[in-house]
Amino acid sequence: MRRYLIVDDNREFAENLAEILRDAGDEVAIAENGQEALELAHGSRFDALLTDMRMPLMGGAELVHEIRRVDPEAAAMVITAHVADDAIEAARREGLLAVLPKPVAVGRLLDLLAVARRDGLVAVVEDDPRMSDNLCEALRGRGFAAVTAASVLETERLGPVKPFCALVDLRVPGGTDGEAMRRLREKFPGLPMIVVTGIPEVPALPHEGYFTKPFDTAELLSAVERIHRHRGEAVARP
C-alpha cells in the first residue's frame, strides 16, 4: 500500500482524486495549501506528492522546493489547468515525475503512480534537447524522475535535489570533455555516473557504465535499475 499527498485548493477535485486512489487500495492525505502540506510532510512519509500549481499562500513550484527539503526522496507530480505556467519550469528543476493537465487522465495518472519510486531521481546532463527529452521520457516510463542540465554551468545550478545516479554526456558546453562529471562529483560526492556520449573516449573519472550514441535504451535503463536496486540493498543492510 502506498501513501500519497494531494495538495489542491479545489477541495472537490482533491476529494474525487483521493477516492479513486483509495479505491485502488492506497492511503491519501489532502491539504488545501502549501503550509498544510508541509505540516503533513513533517509528520508522515509519502511515496508521492501530487500538487496543483496556482494556490493561495504557496504555489506548487515553491511547495515542491520546500518538500524537497523535508523529504528529498518523495516522487513529485504537478496536476494543473495552467500547463503553460512559467512557474512550472521552476518546479521541473526540482525533479518532477510528470506535469499532467486538468481534467486529469486518470489512467495515465494511475500508470505513473504504479511505477513511481522513492529515491528515484536521476540527473541528466545532455546538451541535445531531443536526446535529453527522450532520456527523461524513457526514465519516466520506469518510474524515475529527472533533473536536467545542458551545460557545465547548469550542473552547478541544480537545486536542493538528491539524485541517486546521473546520466552524463562527456562533451557539453562550458568546459573541457568530462568537466560536467567533475562538477557533479564535487556537488554530489559518491554519485554513481553513467556516461552517455558520442565521443569514443573513456573518462578517467569513476563511472558505472559507458554507452556510445546511438545506444540501446533498454540496456541503459537496465544499468539505471541496477544502480537503484543496489542502492536500496545498501540502505536496507544493517
N, C-alpha and C positions, 0 to 999 in steps of 0.2 A: 504493500500500500504506500502510495506517495502522498506528500503533503505540499499543497500549493497555496500561494498568497496572491489573491486578486485585489488590485487597487484601482478603483474607479469611482468617480463622484456620481455616476449614474447607478444608483443602488439597484434598480430593477435589472439593468444589464448584468451587474455583478452577481446578483442572486440567481438569475437564469443560467449564467455560465457555471456558477458553483453547483447548481443542481445537476447539470449534465456531468460534471466531474465526479460528484458524489455518487451518482447512479453507476459510474464506472468503477466504484469501489475506493475512491481516493478521499483524503481529508482536505478540506478547504477552509481557509480563513479569509475574511473580507475586511478591507479597510477603505474608507471613503476619501482619504487624503494621505499624503506622504508621511505626515507626522504619525498618524495611526499605524501606518505600515512599518515605520522604523521601530515603534514600540513593540509591535508583534515580532519583528525580526530579532530584536534583542532578547526576546523571551523564548523563541522557538526556532528550530532549524527547518527550512523549507527546501524542497527539491527544486522548485522553480517559482519565479516571480512573474506575474502577468499584470502589466500596468498600462493604463491609459497615458496619453501624453499631456493633454491640457486639463489641469485640475487646479483648484484653489490651494493656496498655501505653498505647494511644491509641485512643480511639473514632473513629468515622467523621466526626463533626462537627469534632472537633479536627484530624483529618487533612486534611479539605478546607480548613480555615482555614490550616494550615501549607503545604499545596501551593500555595495562592493566593499565598503569599509567595515561593515558589520559581518558580512558573510561573503567573502570573495569567491566561494566555490559554487554558489547557487546559480542555476541557469536563469536567464532573464529574457523576457519576451515583451514586445510592445504590441498592444491592440488598440488601434486608433482610427478615428474618422478623418484624421488630418495627416495622411501619409506623406504629404509634401512639406510638413512642418520642418523648418530649419533646425529645430532642436533635436530632430531625430538623428542627425549626423553626430551630434554630441553624444547621444545615447549609444550609437554604434561604436564609438571609440571606447566604450566601457565593455564591449563584448556582448552583443545580443545574439540569441539563437535565431530570432526572426522578428520581422515587423509585419503584422497582419492587419489588413483593413477591416473596418466595421462596415456592414454587418459581417461578422467573422464566419469563415467557412469552418464549421465545427469538425468535419472530417479531417481537414488539414491540421487544425489545432491539436486534435487528439493524436494524430500521427506524430507530430513533433514532440508532444509531451511524452509519448510512449518510449521515445528513444533519448530524450533529453538527459544529460548526465551532469551530476555534480562534479566539480573539479574537471570540467570538460572544455576548458578554454585553450585555444591554440593561437599563437602569434604567427601571422602570415606576413612575411616580408618579400614583396614582389612588386616590381615597378610596371609590369604589364597589366593594365586594368582588367582585361578579359581573362587572363590567367588567374589573377587574384580572385575575381568573381567566381570562376569555375572551381577553384580550390575551396573557397568558402562554401559554395553550394554542395560540393561533394562531402565536406566535413559535416555540414548541417544534416545531410541525409543519414549520418551515423550518430547524430545527437551531439555533435561538438559545435560549440560556438567559436567565433574567431574575432580577433582584433587585427587590423591590418596596418602596414606601414609600406610606403612606396619609395623610401629613401633612407639613407643612414640617419639623417636628422630626425625623421619621423619615428625611428625606433626609440629615440630618446624622449619623444613626446607621448609615448604610450601611457595611459592613465594608471590609476592605482589598481592595476589588474594583477591576476595571479595565473599566468598560463602554465600548463603542465608540460608543454613542448612547443617548439617553433619549427615552421617550415620556412627556410631562408634561401633566397637566390644569392649566389655569390657576388653577382655584379648588379648593384643598384646605385642610383645617383648619389653623389655626396661623399664619396670616399673610394679608396682602392678596393680591389677584389677581396672579399672576406671581412671588410670593415664592419658591415652590419652584424655579422656573427660576433665580432669582438665587443661591439657595443651592447648587444643583447647579453653576452656573458657577464659584462660588468653590471648591467641593470638587474639581471636575474641570475645570480650565481647558481651554478649547478643545473641550469635549464637544459634539458635534452634538446638537441637540434638535429633536424633532418635537412640536408642540402638538396634543393631542387633547382637545377641550373642548366644552362645551355653551354657552359664553359667546361671543357674537358680537363679540369684541374681539381684534384682532390685537396681540400683545405687542410692545413696543418692543425687547425683547432679541432678539439674533440667533437665528434658527431655520431649520431645513432643510425644514420642511413645516408645514402648518396644516390640521387636519381637524376639522370640526364634527360633533358627535354628532347623529344617527346617521351613521356614515361607512361607506365601502366598505372592508372589511377587506383585500381583495386589493390595493387601491391603497395602503393604509397599509403592508402588508408589502413592496410593491414599493419604497416610499420607504426602508424599512429596508435592503432588499437593496442599493439604490444606494449608501447611505452605507457599508455594509460593503465593497462592491466598490471604491469609490473609496479607502477606507482601505487596502485591500490593494494597490491600484495605487501609492499614495503610498509605502507601505513598501518595495515592490519596486523603486521608482525609485532609481537610483544617486545 
